[in-house]
Amino acid sequence: MAKRLAEVTKDLCAACGCCVKVCPRNAITIHEGKYALVDVGKCIGCSLCAKECPASIITIKKLEVVA
């Protein structure tokens, strides 16, 4: 089973907040006004943030979960 998780390329992030507004789990915050930060405990990998990002710097990673 794989878990999906959003990942931000921090050095390219403009901290615009578009991803924060669309996240249904409130899993993304803007860290120190510099970049988006994903709370891995809240993220469900829905990809809404990646679709909304104007810079296309958010990707959805599949992580293998060992049961």
C-alpha positions as CSV (number, residue, x, y, z in Angstrom):
1,M,0.0,0.0,0.0
2,A,1.3,3.5,-0.9
3,K,0.6,6.8,0.9
4,R,0.6,9.9,-1.2
5,L,2.2,13.1,0.1
6,A,2.6,16.6,-1.2
7,E,6.2,17.8,-1.5
8,V,7.3,21.5,-2.0
9,T,10.5,22.5,-3.8
10,K,11.2,25.1,-1.1
11,D,13.9,27.1,-2.9
12,L,11.5,27.8,-5.8
13,C,8.4,28.5,-3.7
14,A,7.2,32.2,-3.7
15,A,5.0,31.7,-0.6
16,C,2.0,33.0,-2.5
17,G,-0.4,30.9,-0.3
18,C,-2.5,29.5,-3.2
19,C,-1.9,25.9,-1.9
20,V,-2.9,26.9,1.7
21,K,-6.3,28.1,0.5
22,V,-7.2,24.9,-1.3
23,C,-5.9,22.3,1.1
24,P,-9.0,20.5,2.6
25,R,-7.0,19.2,5.6
26,N,-5.2,22.5,6.5
27,A,-1.9,20.6,6.0
28,I,0.0,23.5,4.5
29,T,1.3,26.6,6.1
30,I,3.6,29.4,4.9
31,H,6.8,29.0,6.9
32,E,8.4,32.3,8.0
33,G,6.9,34.0,4.9
34,K,9.4,32.1,2.8
35,Y,7.9,28.8,1.5
36,A,5.0,26.4,1.9
37,L,5.5,23.7,4.5
38,V,3.5,20.5,4.4
39,D,2.4,18.8,7.6
40,V,3.0,15.1,6.7
41,G,0.6,14.0,9.5
42,K,-2.3,15.9,7.9
43,C,-1.6,15.6,4.2
44,I,-3.7,13.0,2.4
45,G,-2.0,13.5,-1.0
46,C,-5.2,14.7,-2.8
47,S,-3.1,16.9,-5.2
48,L,-5.3,20.0,-5.0
49,C,-2.3,22.0,-3.9
50,A,-0.2,20.8,-6.8
51,K,-2.9,21.7,-9.3
52,E,-3.4,25.2,-7.8
53,C,0.3,26.1,-7.5
54,P,1.0,28.8,-10.2
55,A,4.7,27.9,-10.2
56,S,4.1,24.1,-10.5
57,I,6.6,23.4,-7.7
58,I,4.4,21.0,-5.6
59,T,4.6,17.4,-6.5
60,I,2.8,14.4,-5.1
61,K,5.1,11.6,-4.0
62,K,4.0,8.0,-3.4
63,L,5.6,6.5,-0.3
64,E,5.6,2.8,0.3
65,V,4.0,1.9,3.6
66,V,5.1,-1.3,5.3
67,A,2.2,-2.9,7.1
